[in-house]
Amino acid sequence: MKLNREQAAGRIMVALDYPDAASAEALVRSLEGIPCFMKVGMQLYYAAGPDFVRSLKERGYKVFLDLKMHDIPNTVKGGANSITKLGVDVFNVHAAGGVQMMKAAMEGVEQALAGDAKLQPPLVIAVTQLTSTSQQVLNEEIGIGGSVQDAVVRYAQLAKEAGLGGVVASPQEVQLIKAACGTEFRTITPGIRPAGADLNDQTRIMTPSQALQQGTDYMVIGRPITAAADPRQALESIIEELI
Ligand SMILES: O=c1ccn([C@@H]2O[C@H](COP(=O)(O)O)[C@@H](O)[C@H]2O)c(=O)[nH]1
């Protein structure tokens, strides 16, 4: 698959895993002008809150709010309602919460959209099996039998049944998910490591170009960019790898 520079940048979601708004802001400024997504996860959101998300949106960034909601359906519905009102482009829940919980998230979204015609519908996705989870951990520690791939595809099918638009999974599972849920069902893949990069706590990994070859829609990349001596250069070389 051939992408131009802008298309390649638009497939990358930079994980802003920082302890405060100032540190995240420094990274955002260092990447100014590159049309990638910004991903706000738990660490930054719990520290900097919705204001930081709003400031990204005001500056025109596409935002993935990665809070991985997993609670009873009524609570997730309320959370999804509040998140939708923030105007984020993508947010997620855990597929392990089940179909009713995921349907409740969609109801929360619909309620928010009905109350404000200016809001755009977010892409709601479900976390399948975390990309840090290995086959051994899944079977022997968590106690789910069978292959990681089967567990991921089952969660993806539940997410589709609940009306969600895609899932978070490893790029290693993209083709199986697309075969089971259709090509329009989005795959958002962390576990991206350029050749030779530190794996950190990720186990089910691929390089950016391998992930693209598998057909991933978006790749989530954190430390290979944020921990680099020159984050802008690190992102530019990932973009180069994709074009
Ligand atoms: O299965 C999952 C779900 C979410 N993540 C998040 O993606 C980034 C990855 O960061 P790296 O530094 O590139 O490892 C991080 O924010 C995770 O919370 C994931 O890795 N795996």
The ligand as an SDF file (V2000), in Angstrom:
LIG
                    3D

 21 22  0  0  0  0  0  0  0  0999 V2000
   -3.7090   -2.9720   24.0540 O   0  0  0  0  0  0  0  0  0  0  0  0
   -3.2940   -1.8040   24.2490 C   0  0  0  0  0  0  0  0  0  0  0  0
   -4.1440   -0.7360   24.4670 C   0  0  0  0  0  0  0  0  0  0  0  0
   -3.6180    0.5160   24.6340 C   0  0  0  0  0  0  0  0  0  0  0  0
   -2.2890    0.7360   24.5960 N   0  0  0  0  0  0  0  0  0  0  0  0
   -1.7970    2.1230   24.7440 C   0  0  0  0  0  0  0  0  0  0  0  0
   -1.0190    2.4900   23.5950 O   0  0  0  0  0  0  0  0  0  0  0  0
    0.1170    3.2100   23.9680 C   0  0  0  0  0  0  0  0  0  0  0  0
    1.3470    2.4740   23.5110 C   0  0  0  0  0  0  0  0  0  0  0  0
    2.4930    3.1470   23.9470 O   0  0  0  0  0  0  0  0  0  0  0  0
    3.9800    2.6390   23.6280 P   0  0  0  0  0  0  0  0  0  0  0  0
    4.8220    3.5900   24.4250 O   0  0  0  0  0  0  0  0  0  0  0  0
    4.1590    2.7670   22.1400 O   0  0  0  0  0  0  0  0  0  0  0  0
    4.1020    1.2370   24.0900 O   0  0  0  0  0  0  0  0  0  0  0  0
    0.0470    3.4280   25.4740 C   0  0  0  0  0  0  0  0  0  0  0  0
   -0.5370    4.6870   25.7020 O   0  0  0  0  0  0  0  0  0  0  0  0
   -0.9020    2.3310   25.9500 C   0  0  0  0  0  0  0  0  0  0  0  0
   -1.6730    2.7480   27.0670 O   0  0  0  0  0  0  0  0  0  0  0  0
   -1.4450   -0.3180   24.4030 C   0  0  0  0  0  0  0  0  0  0  0  0
   -0.2010   -0.1700   24.3850 O   0  0  0  0  0  0  0  0  0  0  0  0
   -1.9680   -1.5600   24.2120 N   0  0  0  0  0  0  0  0  0  0  0  0
  1  2  2  0
  2  3  1  0
  2 21  1  0
  3  4  2  0
  4  5  1  0
  5  6  1  0
  5 19  1  0
  6  7  1  0
  6 17  1  0
  7  8  1  0
  8  9  1  0
  8 15  1  0
  9 10  1  0
 10 11  1  0
 11 12  2  0
 11 13  1  0
 11 14  1  0
 15 16  1  0
 15 17  1  0
 17 18  1  0
 19 20  2  0
 19 21  1  0
M  END
$$$$
